[in-house]
């Protein structure tokens, strides 16, 4: 099992990613951290193999955290997961030793594909015999998942697919505000996508009653059949 630590300052996003990791064969989510200080303590205590690491942490840049962990002798890999899209941050992540870089928002299928690729790369790096440049090139290439979209991403518009993926990966029904936080879209836009997915038969509406007595629309994946 690949022991994975999720590091993200947003508690809801961290919980979602932890749930996604737990659903991927060969992976175990050993914990969540919401700051660089928490991540350092968790790495020392839990000895994870892989970090799902956000760049924007409240007390330190995530890439700087990765570099310092390596300097301190922690043999841990990292997939950077961030909304940062500038070239400087991507280059810094590459120099810092990140094995891959995922731009938020992304779907569950995309994360799963990259986790599968990382697992293959670990297995190959431990067993492959390097006899020449071809073997080296193959080992570097195996770190990355194919860029080709899966069937589910072709069946729905990209953002709608991300909304569906977020609901599918959650361990509870989600509302529009949850989707807004997780996918990075406005609350009204999230509600429109949720309503459309319900209309298409992909989601099921569930009313939840809070302390005010007013029902809140939440959604879960409609059972097959």
mmCIF file of the C-alpha atoms, coordinates in Angstrom:
data_MODEL
# 
_entry.id   MODEL 
# 
loop_
_atom_site.group_PDB 
_atom_site.id 
_atom_site.type_symbol 
_atom_site.label_atom_id 
_atom_site.label_alt_id 
_atom_site.label_comp_id 
_atom_site.label_asym_id 
_atom_site.label_entity_id 
_atom_site.label_seq_id 
_atom_site.pdbx_PDB_ins_code 
_atom_site.Cartn_x 
_atom_site.Cartn_y 
_atom_site.Cartn_z 
_atom_site.occupancy 
_atom_site.B_iso_or_equiv 
_atom_site.pdbx_formal_charge 
_atom_site.auth_seq_id 
_atom_site.auth_comp_id 
_atom_site.auth_asym_id 
_atom_site.auth_atom_id 
_atom_site.pdbx_PDB_model_num 
ATOM 1   C CA . UNK A 1 1   ? 0.000   0.000  0.000   1.00 0.00 ? 1   UNK A CA 1 
ATOM 2   C CA . UNK A 1 2   ? 1.195   3.508  -0.848  1.00 0.00 ? 2   UNK A CA 1 
ATOM 3   C CA . UNK A 1 3   ? 0.837   5.573  2.330   1.00 0.00 ? 3   UNK A CA 1 
ATOM 4   C CA . UNK A 1 4   ? -0.471  9.000  1.383   1.00 0.00 ? 4   UNK A CA 1 
ATOM 5   C CA . UNK A 1 5   ? -0.753  12.224 3.374   1.00 0.00 ? 5   UNK A CA 1 
ATOM 6   C CA . UNK A 1 6   ? -3.084  14.969 2.123   1.00 0.00 ? 6   UNK A CA 1 
ATOM 7   C CA . UNK A 1 7   ? -1.827  18.515 2.803   1.00 0.00 ? 7   UNK A CA 1 
ATOM 8   C CA . UNK A 1 8   ? -4.327  21.297 2.079   1.00 0.00 ? 8   UNK A CA 1 
ATOM 9   C CA . UNK A 1 9   ? -5.336  24.319 4.140   1.00 0.00 ? 9   UNK A CA 1 
ATOM 10  C CA . UNK A 1 10  ? -9.003  23.884 3.165   1.00 0.00 ? 10  UNK A CA 1 
ATOM 11  C CA . UNK A 1 11  ? -10.488 21.260 5.485   1.00 0.00 ? 11  UNK A CA 1 
ATOM 12  C CA . UNK A 1 12  ? -13.280 20.313 3.078   1.00 0.00 ? 12  UNK A CA 1 
ATOM 13  C CA . UNK A 1 13  ? -10.942 19.914 0.112   1.00 0.00 ? 13  UNK A CA 1 
ATOM 14  C CA . UNK A 1 14  ? -8.512  17.873 2.198   1.00 0.00 ? 14  UNK A CA 1 
ATOM 15  C CA . UNK A 1 15  ? -11.314 15.574 3.315   1.00 0.00 ? 15  UNK A CA 1 
ATOM 16  C CA . UNK A 1 16  ? -12.533 15.148 -0.267  1.00 0.00 ? 16  UNK A CA 1 
ATOM 17  C CA . UNK A 1 17  ? -9.051  14.284 -1.542  1.00 0.00 ? 17  UNK A CA 1 
ATOM 18  C CA . UNK A 1 18  ? -8.529  11.878 1.353   1.00 0.00 ? 18  UNK A CA 1 
ATOM 19  C CA . UNK A 1 19  ? -11.774 10.114 0.444   1.00 0.00 ? 19  UNK A CA 1 
ATOM 20  C CA . UNK A 1 20  ? -10.690 9.938  -3.194  1.00 0.00 ? 20  UNK A CA 1 
ATOM 21  C CA . UNK A 1 21  ? -7.310  8.439  -2.287  1.00 0.00 ? 21  UNK A CA 1 
ATOM 22  C CA . UNK A 1 22  ? -8.987  5.824  -0.102  1.00 0.00 ? 22  UNK A CA 1 
ATOM 23  C CA . UNK A 1 23  ? -11.016 4.643  -3.112  1.00 0.00 ? 23  UNK A CA 1 
ATOM 24  C CA . UNK A 1 24  ? -7.954  3.966  -5.296  1.00 0.00 ? 24  UNK A CA 1 
ATOM 25  C CA . UNK A 1 25  ? -6.582  0.423  -5.201  1.00 0.00 ? 25  UNK A CA 1 
ATOM 26  C CA . UNK A 1 26  ? -3.136  0.163  -3.671  1.00 0.00 ? 26  UNK A CA 1 
ATOM 27  C CA . UNK A 1 27  ? -3.424  3.404  -1.667  1.00 0.00 ? 27  UNK A CA 1 
ATOM 28  C CA . UNK A 1 28  ? -4.007  4.207  1.975   1.00 0.00 ? 28  UNK A CA 1 
ATOM 29  C CA . UNK A 1 29  ? -4.658  7.736  3.226   1.00 0.00 ? 29  UNK A CA 1 
ATOM 30  C CA . UNK A 1 30  ? -2.799  7.924  6.537   1.00 0.00 ? 30  UNK A CA 1 
ATOM 31  C CA . UNK A 1 31  ? -3.818  11.454 7.474   1.00 0.00 ? 31  UNK A CA 1 
ATOM 32  C CA . UNK A 1 32  ? -4.571  15.070 6.643   1.00 0.00 ? 32  UNK A CA 1 
ATOM 33  C CA . UNK A 1 33  ? -2.588  18.209 7.440   1.00 0.00 ? 33  UNK A CA 1 
ATOM 34  C CA . UNK A 1 34  ? -3.707  21.803 7.017   1.00 0.00 ? 34  UNK A CA 1 
ATOM 35  C CA . UNK A 1 35  ? -0.444  23.715 7.474   1.00 0.00 ? 35  UNK A CA 1 
ATOM 36  C CA . UNK A 1 36  ? 3.256   23.198 6.870   1.00 0.00 ? 36  UNK A CA 1 
ATOM 37  C CA . UNK A 1 37  ? 3.842   22.712 10.596  1.00 0.00 ? 37  UNK A CA 1 
ATOM 38  C CA . UNK A 1 38  ? 1.170   20.009 10.766  1.00 0.00 ? 38  UNK A CA 1 
ATOM 39  C CA . UNK A 1 39  ? 2.611   18.385 7.643   1.00 0.00 ? 39  UNK A CA 1 
ATOM 40  C CA . UNK A 1 40  ? 6.136   18.255 9.107   1.00 0.00 ? 40  UNK A CA 1 
ATOM 41  C CA . UNK A 1 41  ? 4.848   16.629 12.281  1.00 0.00 ? 41  UNK A CA 1 
ATOM 42  C CA . UNK A 1 42  ? 2.736   14.146 10.308  1.00 0.00 ? 42  UNK A CA 1 
ATOM 43  C CA . UNK A 1 43  ? 5.608   13.211 7.972   1.00 0.00 ? 43  UNK A CA 1 
ATOM 44  C CA . UNK A 1 44  ? 7.899   12.546 10.939  1.00 0.00 ? 44  UNK A CA 1 
ATOM 45  C CA . UNK A 1 45  ? 5.231   10.512 12.739  1.00 0.00 ? 45  UNK A CA 1 
ATOM 46  C CA . UNK A 1 46  ? 3.556   8.646  9.875   1.00 0.00 ? 46  UNK A CA 1 
ATOM 47  C CA . UNK A 1 47  ? 6.393   8.276  7.312   1.00 0.00 ? 47  UNK A CA 1 
ATOM 48  C CA . UNK A 1 48  ? 4.143   8.566  4.233   1.00 0.00 ? 48  UNK A CA 1 
ATOM 49  C CA . UNK A 1 49  ? 5.342   7.559  0.790   1.00 0.00 ? 49  UNK A CA 1 
ATOM 50  C CA . UNK A 1 50  ? 3.444   10.323 -1.032  1.00 0.00 ? 50  UNK A CA 1 
ATOM 51  C CA . UNK A 1 51  ? 2.098   13.794 -0.324  1.00 0.00 ? 51  UNK A CA 1 
ATOM 52  C CA . UNK A 1 52  ? -0.853  15.344 -2.122  1.00 0.00 ? 52  UNK A CA 1 
ATOM 53  C CA . UNK A 1 53  ? 0.510   18.814 -1.497  1.00 0.00 ? 53  UNK A CA 1 
ATOM 54  C CA . UNK A 1 54  ? -1.114  22.207 -1.946  1.00 0.00 ? 54  UNK A CA 1 
ATOM 55  C CA . UNK A 1 55  ? 1.122   25.193 -2.683  1.00 0.00 ? 55  UNK A CA 1 
ATOM 56  C CA . UNK A 1 56  ? -0.845  27.774 -0.696  1.00 0.00 ? 56  UNK A CA 1 
ATOM 57  C CA . UNK A 1 57  ? -0.442  26.915 2.989   1.00 0.00 ? 57  UNK A CA 1 
ATOM 58  C CA . UNK A 1 58  ? -1.001  29.479 5.769   1.00 0.00 ? 58  UNK A CA 1 
ATOM 59  C CA . UNK A 1 59  ? 2.505   29.305 7.239   1.00 0.00 ? 59  UNK A CA 1 
ATOM 60  C CA . UNK A 1 60  ? 4.796   28.270 4.362   1.00 0.00 ? 60  UNK A CA 1 
ATOM 61  C CA . UNK A 1 61  ? 4.853   27.691 0.631   1.00 0.00 ? 61  UNK A CA 1 
ATOM 62  C CA . UNK A 1 62  ? 4.171   24.015 -0.113  1.00 0.00 ? 62  UNK A CA 1 
ATOM 63  C CA . UNK A 1 63  ? 7.068   23.704 -2.557  1.00 0.00 ? 63  UNK A CA 1 
ATOM 64  C CA . UNK A 1 64  ? 9.467   25.154 0.014   1.00 0.00 ? 64  UNK A CA 1 
ATOM 65  C CA . UNK A 1 65  ? 8.062   22.623 2.476   1.00 0.00 ? 65  UNK A CA 1 
ATOM 66  C CA . UNK A 1 66  ? 8.830   19.768 0.075   1.00 0.00 ? 66  UNK A CA 1 
ATOM 67  C CA . UNK A 1 67  ? 12.410  20.969 -0.401  1.00 0.00 ? 67  UNK A CA 1 
ATOM 68  C CA . UNK A 1 68  ? 12.997  21.242 3.337   1.00 0.00 ? 68  UNK A CA 1 
ATOM 69  C CA . UNK A 1 69  ? 11.555  17.779 3.969   1.00 0.00 ? 69  UNK A CA 1 
ATOM 70  C CA . UNK A 1 70  ? 13.994  16.362 1.425   1.00 0.00 ? 70  UNK A CA 1 
ATOM 71  C CA . UNK A 1 71  ? 16.875  18.288 3.030   1.00 0.00 ? 71  UNK A CA 1 
ATOM 72  C CA . UNK A 1 72  ? 15.903  16.856 6.414   1.00 0.00 ? 72  UNK A CA 1 
ATOM 73  C CA . UNK A 1 73  ? 16.260  13.346 4.997   1.00 0.00 ? 73  UNK A CA 1 
ATOM 74  C CA . UNK A 1 74  ? 12.602  12.413 4.500   1.00 0.00 ? 74  UNK A CA 1 
ATOM 75  C CA . UNK A 1 75  ? 12.278  10.149 1.460   1.00 0.00 ? 75  UNK A CA 1 
ATOM 76  C CA . UNK A 1 76  ? 8.812   11.278 0.421   1.00 0.00 ? 76  UNK A CA 1 
ATOM 77  C CA . UNK A 1 77  ? 7.384   12.041 -3.028  1.00 0.00 ? 77  UNK A CA 1 
ATOM 78  C CA . UNK A 1 78  ? 4.785   14.708 -3.761  1.00 0.00 ? 78  UNK A CA 1 
ATOM 79  C CA . UNK A 1 79  ? 2.085   15.387 -6.307  1.00 0.00 ? 79  UNK A CA 1 
ATOM 80  C CA . UNK A 1 80  ? 1.446   19.129 -6.227  1.00 0.00 ? 80  UNK A CA 1 
ATOM 81  C CA . UNK A 1 81  ? -2.266  19.965 -6.180  1.00 0.00 ? 81  UNK A CA 1 
ATOM 82  C CA . UNK A 1 82  ? -2.925  23.681 -6.563  1.00 0.00 ? 82  UNK A CA 1 
ATOM 83  C CA . UNK A 1 83  ? -4.837  26.418 -8.323  1.00 0.00 ? 83  UNK A CA 1 
ATOM 84  C CA . UNK A 1 84  ? -1.532  28.100 -9.260  1.00 0.00 ? 84  UNK A CA 1 
ATOM 85  C CA . UNK A 1 85  ? -1.164  28.171 -13.049 1.00 0.00 ? 85  UNK A CA 1 
ATOM 86  C CA . UNK A 1 86  ? 1.888   30.404 -13.532 1.00 0.00 ? 86  UNK A CA 1 
ATOM 87  C CA . UNK A 1 87  ? 5.018   29.018 -15.140 1.00 0.00 ? 87  UNK A CA 1 
ATOM 88  C CA . UNK A 1 88  ? 7.241   30.114 -12.255 1.00 0.00 ? 88  UNK A CA 1 
ATOM 89  C CA . UNK A 1 89  ? 5.313   27.957 -9.766  1.00 0.00 ? 89  UNK A CA 1 
ATOM 90  C CA . UNK A 1 90  ? 5.301   24.966 -12.116 1.00 0.00 ? 90  UNK A CA 1 
ATOM 91  C CA . UNK A 1 91  ? 9.067   25.277 -12.649 1.00 0.00 ? 91  UNK A CA 1 
ATOM 92  C CA . UNK A 1 92  ? 9.633   25.645 -8.895  1.00 0.00 ? 92  UNK A CA 1 
ATOM 93  C CA . UNK A 1 93  ? 7.632   22.462 -8.307  1.00 0.00 ? 93  UNK A CA 1 
ATOM 94  C CA . UNK A 1 94  ? 9.741   20.599 -10.866 1.00 0.00 ? 94  UNK A CA 1 
ATOM 95  C CA . UNK A 1 95  ? 12.982  21.863 -9.310  1.00 0.00 ? 95  UNK A CA 1 
ATOM 96  C CA . UNK A 1 96  ? 11.651  20.960 -5.868  1.00 0.00 ? 96  UNK A CA 1 
ATOM 97  C CA . UNK A 1 97  ? 11.241  17.339 -6.885  1.00 0.00 ? 97  UNK A CA 1 
ATOM 98  C CA . UNK A 1 98  ? 7.481   17.018 -7.404  1.00 0.00 ? 98  UNK A CA 1 
ATOM 99  C CA . UNK A 1 99  ? 6.599   13.912 -9.412  1.00 0.00 ? 99  UNK A CA 1 
ATOM 100 C CA . UNK A 1 100 ? 3.542   15.598 -10.962 1.00 0.00 ? 100 UNK A CA 1 
ATOM 101 C CA . UNK A 1 101 ? 1.444   18.784 -10.873 1.00 0.00 ? 101 UNK A CA 1 
ATOM 102 C CA . UNK A 1 102 ? -2.367  18.823 -10.941 1.00 0.00 ? 102 UNK A CA 1 
ATOM 103 C CA . UNK A 1 103 ? -4.202  22.121 -11.469 1.00 0.00 ? 103 UNK A CA 1 
ATOM 104 C CA . UNK A 1 104 ? -7.395  22.656 -9.458  1.00 0.00 ? 104 UNK A CA 1 
ATOM 105 C CA . UNK A 1 105 ? -10.187 22.058 -10.155 1.00 0.00 ? 105 UNK A CA 1 
ATOM 106 C CA . UNK A 1 106 ? -9.845  18.549 -11.514 1.00 0.00 ? 106 UNK A CA 1 
ATOM 107 C CA . UNK A 1 107 ? -12.030 15.465 -11.591 1.00 0.00 ? 107 UNK A CA 1 
ATOM 108 C CA . UNK A 1 108 ? -11.757 12.249 -9.617  1.00 0.00 ? 108 UNK A CA 1 
ATOM 109 C CA . UNK A 1 109 ? -10.883 10.360 -12.811 1.00 0.00 ? 109 UNK A CA 1 
ATOM 110 C CA . UNK A 1 110 ? -7.885  12.633 -13.424 1.00 0.00 ? 110 UNK A CA 1 
ATOM 111 C CA . UNK A 1 111 ? -6.548  12.185 -9.895  1.00 0.00 ? 111 UNK A CA 1 
ATOM 112 C CA . UNK A 1 112 ? -7.121  8.433  -10.072 1.00 0.00 ? 112 UNK A CA 1 
ATOM 113 C CA . UNK A 1 113 ? -5.226  8.175  -13.352 1.00 0.00 ? 113 UNK A CA 1 
ATOM 114 C CA . UNK A 1 114 ? -2.259  10.021 -11.889 1.00 0.00 ? 114 UNK A CA 1 
ATOM 115 C CA . UNK A 1 115 ? -2.239  7.878  -8.749  1.00 0.00 ? 115 UNK A CA 1 
ATOM 116 C CA . UNK A 1 116 ? -2.241  4.749  -10.923 1.00 0.00 ? 116 UNK A CA 1 
ATOM 117 C CA . UNK A 1 117 ? 0.662   6.199  -12.935 1.00 0.00 ? 117 UNK A CA 1 
ATOM 118 C CA . UNK A 1 118 ? 2.613   6.963  -9.773  1.00 0.00 ? 118 UNK A CA 1 
ATOM 119 C CA . UNK A 1 119 ? 2.069   3.418  -8.481  1.00 0.00 ? 119 UNK A CA 1 
ATOM 120 C CA . UNK A 1 120 ? 3.348   1.990  -11.793 1.00 0.00 ? 120 UNK A CA 1 
ATOM 121 C CA . UNK A 1 121 ? 6.354   4.306  -11.686 1.00 0.00 ? 121 UNK A CA 1 
ATOM 122 C CA . UNK A 1 122 ? 7.260   3.186  -8.150  1.00 0.00 ? 122 UNK A CA 1 
ATOM 123 C CA . UNK A 1 123 ? 7.016   -0.467 -9.150  1.00 0.00 ? 123 UNK A CA 1 
ATOM 124 C CA . UNK A 1 124 ? 9.114   0.069  -12.282 1.00 0.00 ? 124 UNK A CA 1 
ATOM 125 C CA . UNK A 1 125 ? 11.736  2.156  -10.497 1.00 0.00 ? 125 UNK A CA 1 
ATOM 126 C CA . UNK A 1 126 ? 12.245  -0.657 -8.000  1.00 0.00 ? 126 UNK A CA 1 
ATOM 127 C CA . UNK A 1 127 ? 12.450  -3.445 -10.558 1.00 0.00 ? 127 UNK A CA 1 
ATOM 128 C CA . UNK A 1 128 ? 13.589  -2.000 -13.907 1.00 0.00 ? 128 UNK A CA 1 
ATOM 129 C CA . UNK A 1 129 ? 17.118  -2.721 -15.070 1.00 0.00 ? 129 UNK A CA 1 
ATOM 130 C CA . UNK A 1 130 ? 18.682  0.351  -16.682 1.00 0.00 ? 130 UNK A CA 1 
ATOM 131 C CA . UNK A 1 131 ? 20.634  -0.753 -19.716 1.00 0.00 ? 131 UNK A CA 1 
ATOM 132 C CA . UNK A 1 132 ? 20.566  2.492  -21.667 1.00 0.00 ? 132 UNK A CA 1 
ATOM 133 C CA . UNK A 1 133 ? 18.803  5.750  -22.496 1.00 0.00 ? 133 UNK A CA 1 
ATOM 134 C CA . UNK A 1 134 ? 15.629  3.988  -23.668 1.00 0.00 ? 134 UNK A CA 1 
ATOM 135 C CA . UNK A 1 135 ? 15.096  2.541  -20.194 1.00 0.00 ? 135 UNK A CA 1 
ATOM 136 C CA . UNK A 1 136 ? 15.752  5.907  -18.561 1.00 0.00 ? 136 UNK A CA 1 
ATOM 137 C CA . UNK A 1 137 ? 13.262  7.624  -20.889 1.00 0.00 ? 137 UNK A CA 1 
ATOM 138 C CA . UNK A 1 138 ? 10.637  4.963  -20.197 1.00 0.00 ? 138 UNK A CA 1 
ATOM 139 C CA . UNK A 1 139 ? 11.055  5.359  -16.449 1.00 0.00 ? 139 UNK A CA 1 
ATOM 140 C CA . UNK A 1 140 ? 10.652  9.145  -16.609 1.00 0.00 ? 140 UNK A CA 1 
ATOM 141 C CA . UNK A 1 141 ? 7.604   8.816  -18.867 1.00 0.00 ? 141 UNK A CA 1 
ATOM 142 C CA . UNK A 1 142 ? 5.904   6.308  -16.585 1.00 0.00 ? 142 UNK A CA 1 
ATOM 143 C CA . UNK A 1 143 ? 5.453   8.968  -13.881 1.00 0.00 ? 143 UNK A CA 1 
ATOM 144 C CA . UNK A 1 144 ? 2.694   10.620 -15.892 1.00 0.00 ? 144 UNK A CA 1 
ATOM 145 C CA . UNK A 1 145 ? -0.797  9.429  -16.680 1.00 0.00 ? 145 UNK A CA 1 
ATOM 146 C CA . UNK A 1 146 ? -2.075  9.566  -20.241 1.00 0.00 ? 146 UNK A CA 1 
ATOM 147 C CA . UNK A 1 147 ? -3.591  12.921 -21.123 1.00 0.00 ? 147 UNK A CA 1 
ATOM 148 C CA . UNK A 1 148 ? -6.433  11.252 -22.999 1.00 0.00 ? 148 UNK A CA 1 
ATOM 149 C CA . UNK A 1 149 ? -9.790  11.790 -21.273 1.00 0.00 ? 149 UNK A CA 1 
ATOM 150 C CA . UNK A 1 150 ? -11.777 8.808  -20.071 1.00 0.00 ? 150 UNK A CA 1 
ATOM 151 C CA . UNK A 1 151 ? -15.284 7.971  -21.253 1.00 0.00 ? 151 UNK A CA 1 
ATOM 152 C CA . UNK A 1 152 ? -16.966 9.826  -18.405 1.00 0.00 ? 152 UNK A CA 1 
ATOM 153 C CA . UNK A 1 153 ? -15.184 13.099 -19.206 1.00 0.00 ? 153 UNK A CA 1 
ATOM 154 C CA . UNK A 1 154 ? -16.433 12.912 -22.807 1.00 0.00 ? 154 UNK A CA 1 
ATOM 155 C CA . UNK A 1 155 ? -20.056 12.364 -21.820 1.00 0.00 ? 155 UNK A CA 1 
ATOM 156 C CA . UNK A 1 156 ? -20.509 15.639 -19.907 1.00 0.00 ? 156 UNK A CA 1 
ATOM 157 C CA . UNK A 1 157 ? -19.097 19.174 -20.196 1.00 0.00 ? 157 UNK A CA 1 
ATOM 158 C CA . UNK A 1 158 ? -15.816 19.402 -18.218 1.00 0.00 ? 158 UNK A CA 1 
ATOM 159 C CA . UNK A 1 159 ? -17.064 21.512 -15.291 1.00 0.00 ? 159 UNK A CA 1 
ATOM 160 C CA . UNK A 1 160 ? -20.248 19.487 -14.970 1.00 0.00 ? 160 UNK A CA 1 
ATOM 161 C CA . UNK A 1 161 ? -18.126 16.332 -14.875 1.00 0.00 ? 161 UNK A CA 1 
ATOM 162 C CA . UNK A 1 162 ? -16.046 17.839 -12.062 1.00 0.00 ? 162 UNK A CA 1 
ATOM 163 C CA . UNK A 1 163 ? -19.222 18.573 -10.100 1.00 0.00 ? 163 UNK A CA 1 
ATOM 164 C CA . UNK A 1 164 ? -20.383 14.990 -10.586 1.00 0.00 ? 164 UNK A CA 1 
ATOM 165 C CA . UNK A 1 165 ? -16.950 13.656 -9.584  1.00 0.00 ? 165 UNK A CA 1 
ATOM 166 C CA . UNK A 1 166 ? -16.994 15.747 -6.392  1.00 0.00 ? 166 UNK A CA 1 
ATOM 167 C CA . UNK A 1 167 ? -20.398 14.389 -5.377  1.00 0.00 ? 167 UNK A CA 1 
ATOM 168 C CA . UNK A 1 168 ? -19.347 10.843 -6.288  1.00 0.00 ? 168 UNK A CA 1 
ATOM 169 C CA . UNK A 1 169 ? -16.203 11.025 -4.148  1.00 0.00 ? 169 UNK A CA 1 
ATOM 170 C CA . UNK A 1 170 ? -17.887 12.538 -1.087  1.00 0.00 ? 170 UNK A CA 1 
ATOM 171 C CA . UNK A 1 171 ? -18.924 10.456 1.898   1.00 0.00 ? 171 UNK A CA 1 
ATOM 172 C CA . UNK A 1 172 ? -22.114 12.506 2.396   1.00 0.00 ? 172 UNK A CA 1 
ATOM 173 C CA . UNK A 1 173 ? -24.635 14.444 0.318   1.00 0.00 ? 173 UNK A CA 1 
ATOM 174 C CA . UNK A 1 174 ? -23.253 17.787 -0.917  1.00 0.00 ? 174 UNK A CA 1 
ATOM 175 C CA . UNK A 1 175 ? -24.950 21.135 -1.393  1.00 0.00 ? 175 UNK A CA 1 
ATOM 176 C CA . UNK A 1 176 ? -24.209 24.025 -3.716  1.00 0.00 ? 176 UNK A CA 1 
ATOM 177 C CA . UNK A 1 177 ? -21.868 25.731 -1.228  1.00 0.00 ? 177 UNK A CA 1 
ATOM 178 C CA . UNK A 1 178 ? -19.853 22.515 -0.844  1.00 0.00 ? 178 UNK A CA 1 
ATOM 179 C CA . UNK A 1 179 ? -19.476 22.261 -4.622  1.00 0.00 ? 179 UNK A CA 1 
ATOM 180 C CA . UNK A 1 180 ? -18.554 25.934 -4.862  1.00 0.00 ? 180 UNK A CA 1 
ATOM 181 C CA . UNK A 1 181 ? -15.718 25.420 -2.374  1.00 0.00 ? 181 UNK A CA 1 
ATOM 182 C CA . UNK A 1 182 ? -14.478 22.154 -3.867  1.00 0.00 ? 182 UNK A CA 1 
ATOM 183 C CA . UNK A 1 183 ? -14.666 22.910 -7.591  1.00 0.00 ? 183 UNK A CA 1 
ATOM 184 C CA . UNK A 1 184 ? -13.936 26.633 -7.488  1.00 0.00 ? 184 UNK A CA 1 
ATOM 185 C CA . UNK A 1 185 ? -17.128 27.963 -9.071  1.00 0.00 ? 185 UNK A CA 1 
ATOM 186 C CA . UNK A 1 186 ? -19.776 30.349 -7.761  1.00 0.00 ? 186 UNK A CA 1 
ATOM 187 C CA . UNK A 1 187 ? -22.604 29.020 -5.613  1.00 0.00 ? 187 UNK A CA 1 
ATOM 188 C CA . UNK A 1 188 ? -25.326 29.856 -8.200  1.00 0.00 ? 188 UNK A CA 1 
ATOM 189 C CA . UNK A 1 189 ? -23.301 28.116 -10.915 1.00 0.00 ? 189 UNK A CA 1 
ATOM 190 C CA . UNK A 1 190 ? -22.840 25.104 -8.651  1.00 0.00 ? 190 UNK A CA 1 
ATOM 191 C CA . UNK A 1 191 ? -26.583 24.961 -8.041  1.00 0.00 ? 191 UNK A CA 1 
ATOM 192 C CA . UNK A 1 192 ? -27.301 25.102 -11.785 1.00 0.00 ? 192 UNK A CA 1 
ATOM 193 C CA . UNK A 1 193 ? -24.964 22.172 -12.453 1.00 0.00 ? 193 UNK A CA 1 
ATOM 194 C CA . UNK A 1 194 ? -26.418 20.163 -9.570  1.00 0.00 ? 194 UNK A CA 1 
ATOM 195 C CA . UNK A 1 195 ? -29.956 20.769 -10.791 1.00 0.00 ? 195 UNK A CA 1 
ATOM 196 C CA . UNK A 1 196 ? -29.015 19.810 -14.353 1.00 0.00 ? 196 UNK A CA 1 
ATOM 197 C CA . UNK A 1 197 ? -27.321 16.616 -13.162 1.00 0.00 ? 197 UNK A CA 1 
ATOM 198 C CA . UNK A 1 198 ? -30.462 15.773 -11.208 1.00 0.00 ? 198 UNK A CA 1 
ATOM 199 C CA . UNK A 1 199 ? -32.559 16.418 -14.325 1.00 0.00 ? 199 UNK A CA 1 
ATOM 200 C CA . UNK A 1 200 ? -30.281 14.095 -16.302 1.00 0.00 ? 200 UNK A CA 1 
ATOM 201 C CA . UNK A 1 201 ? -30.804 11.375 -13.721 1.00 0.00 ? 201 UNK A CA 1 
ATOM 202 C CA . UNK A 1 202 ? -27.174 11.372 -12.554 1.00 0.00 ? 202 UNK A CA 1 
ATOM 203 C CA . UNK A 1 203 ? -27.859 12.797 -9.076  1.00 0.00 ? 203 UNK A CA 1 
ATOM 204 C CA . UNK A 1 204 ? -30.601 12.394 -6.517  1.00 0.00 ? 204 UNK A CA 1 
ATOM 205 C CA . UNK A 1 205 ? -31.983 15.330 -4.493  1.00 0.00 ? 205 UNK A CA 1 
ATOM 206 C CA . UNK A 1 206 ? -32.005 14.953 -0.722  1.00 0.00 ? 206 UNK A CA 1 
ATOM 207 C CA . UNK A 1 207 ? -33.537 17.604 1.539   1.00 0.00 ? 207 UNK A CA 1 
ATOM 208 C CA . UNK A 1 208 ? -31.694 18.250 4.777   1.00 0.00 ? 208 UNK A CA 1 
ATOM 209 C CA . UNK A 1 209 ? -33.166 20.302 7.605   1.00 0.00 ? 209 UNK A CA 1 
ATOM 210 C CA . UNK A 1 210 ? -30.925 22.540 9.688   1.00 0.00 ? 210 UNK A CA 1 
ATOM 211 C CA . UNK A 1 211 ? -31.536 24.391 12.933  1.00 0.00 ? 211 UNK A CA 1 
ATOM 212 C CA . UNK A 1 212 ? -33.635 27.060 11.179  1.00 0.00 ? 212 UNK A CA 1 
ATOM 213 C CA . UNK A 1 213 ? -36.093 24.460 9.944   1.00 0.00 ? 213 UNK A CA 1 
ATOM 214 C CA . UNK A 1 214 ? -35.626 25.485 6.317   1.00 0.00 ? 214 UNK A CA 1 
ATOM 215 C CA . UNK A 1 215 ? -34.650 22.600 4.032   1.00 0.00 ? 215 UNK A CA 1 
ATOM 216 C CA . UNK A 1 216 ? -31.310 22.674 2.203   1.00 0.00 ? 216 UNK A CA 1 
ATOM 217 C CA . UNK A 1 217 ? -30.963 20.993 -1.168  1.00 0.00 ? 217 UNK A CA 1 
ATOM 218 C CA . UNK A 1 218 ? -28.182 18.411 -1.093  1.00 0.00 ? 218 UNK A CA 1 
ATOM 219 C CA . UNK A 1 219 ? -27.296 15.820 -3.702  1.00 0.00 ? 219 UNK A CA 1 
ATOM 220 C CA . UNK A 1 220 ? -25.891 12.310 -3.892  1.00 0.00 ? 220 UNK A CA 1 
ATOM 221 C CA . UNK A 1 221 ? -25.196 9.975  -6.776  1.00 0.00 ? 221 UNK A CA 1 
ATOM 222 C CA . UNK A 1 222 ? -28.313 8.182  -7.954  1.00 0.00 ? 222 UNK A CA 1 
ATOM 223 C CA . UNK A 1 223 ? -27.952 4.412  -7.439  1.00 0.00 ? 223 UNK A CA 1 
ATOM 224 C CA . UNK A 1 224 ? -27.545 2.411  -10.619 1.00 0.00 ? 224 UNK A CA 1 
ATOM 225 C CA . UNK A 1 225 ? -30.717 0.793  -11.893 1.00 0.00 ? 225 UNK A CA 1 
# 
